[in-house]
Structures are given as structure tokens and as C-alpha cells.
């Protein structure tokens, strides 16, 4: 994994979280439901995303 891909993935995660924060301003807590869904379903893409971020550390 190159450094550019690592930072691009972190930036994409940041953008998704910012979008979820703006959606969450309404009366329905979308972020909490999304995180509960991830907790119970354990989608493969989420594990791959976490592995991608933490296995390609560039400090």
C-alpha cells in the first residue's frame, strides 16, 4: 500500500463521517442506526476498510 492510497482512504472515511453528521442534525439519528447495523451485521467491506487503514500505517 502506498502512502497516497492510505491518506485517500482516511479522507474518504472523514467525508462520510461529515456527511453522516449533517444528516444526523435532523430528527432521526442516522449515525447511531448505521453504527448499530454495522455492529450486528458485521459487513465484510467494513472489516476490509478497517484493515486497510490500520495495516498500512505511515507515521
C-alpha positions as CSV (number, residue, x, y, z in Angstrom):
1,X,0.0,0.0,0.0
2,X,1.3,3.4,-0.9
3,X,1.1,6.5,1.2
4,X,-1.3,8.2,-1.2
5,X,-3.8,5.4,-1.0
6,X,-3.6,5.4,2.8
7,X,-4.4,9.1,3.0
8,X,-7.1,8.9,0.4
9,X,-8.9,6.2,2.4
10,X,-8.7,8.2,5.6
11,X,-10.0,11.3,3.7
12,X,-12.9,9.3,2.3
13,X,-13.8,8.0,5.8
14,X,-13.7,11.6,7.1
15,X,-16.0,12.8,4.3
16,X,-18.5,10.0,5.0
17,X,-18.5,10.9,8.7
18,X,-19.0,14.6,8.0
19,X,-22.0,13.7,5.7
20,X,-23.4,11.5,8.4
21,X,-23.1,14.3,10.9
22,X,-25.0,16.7,8.7
23,X,-27.7,14.1,8.1
24,X,-27.9,13.4,11.8
25,X,-28.9,17.0,12.5
26,X,-32.5,16.1,11.6
27,X,-34.9,14.4,14.0
28,X,-33.7,10.9,13.1
29,X,-30.3,9.8,14.5
30,X,-29.0,8.2,11.3
31,X,-25.4,7.7,12.5
32,X,-26.4,5.7,15.6
33,X,-28.6,3.4,13.5
34,X,-25.8,3.0,10.9
35,X,-23.3,2.0,13.6
36,X,-25.8,-0.4,15.2
37,X,-26.3,-2.0,11.8
38,X,-22.5,-2.4,11.4
39,X,-22.2,-3.9,14.9
40,X,-24.9,-6.5,14.2
41,X,-24.3,-7.3,10.6
42,X,-20.5,-7.1,10.5
43,X,-20.3,-6.4,6.8
44,X,-17.2,-7.6,5.0
45,X,-16.5,-4.2,3.5
46,X,-16.2,-2.6,7.0
47,X,-13.6,-5.1,8.1
48,X,-11.6,-4.6,4.9
49,X,-11.8,-0.8,5.4
50,X,-10.5,-1.1,9.0
51,X,-7.8,-3.5,7.9
52,X,-6.8,-1.2,5.1
53,X,-6.5,1.8,7.4
54,X,-4.6,0.0,10.3
55,X,-2.4,-2.3,8.3
56,X,-1.0,0.4,6.1
57,X,0.2,2.9,8.8
58,X,2.5,5.6,7.7
59,X,3.7,7.5,10.8
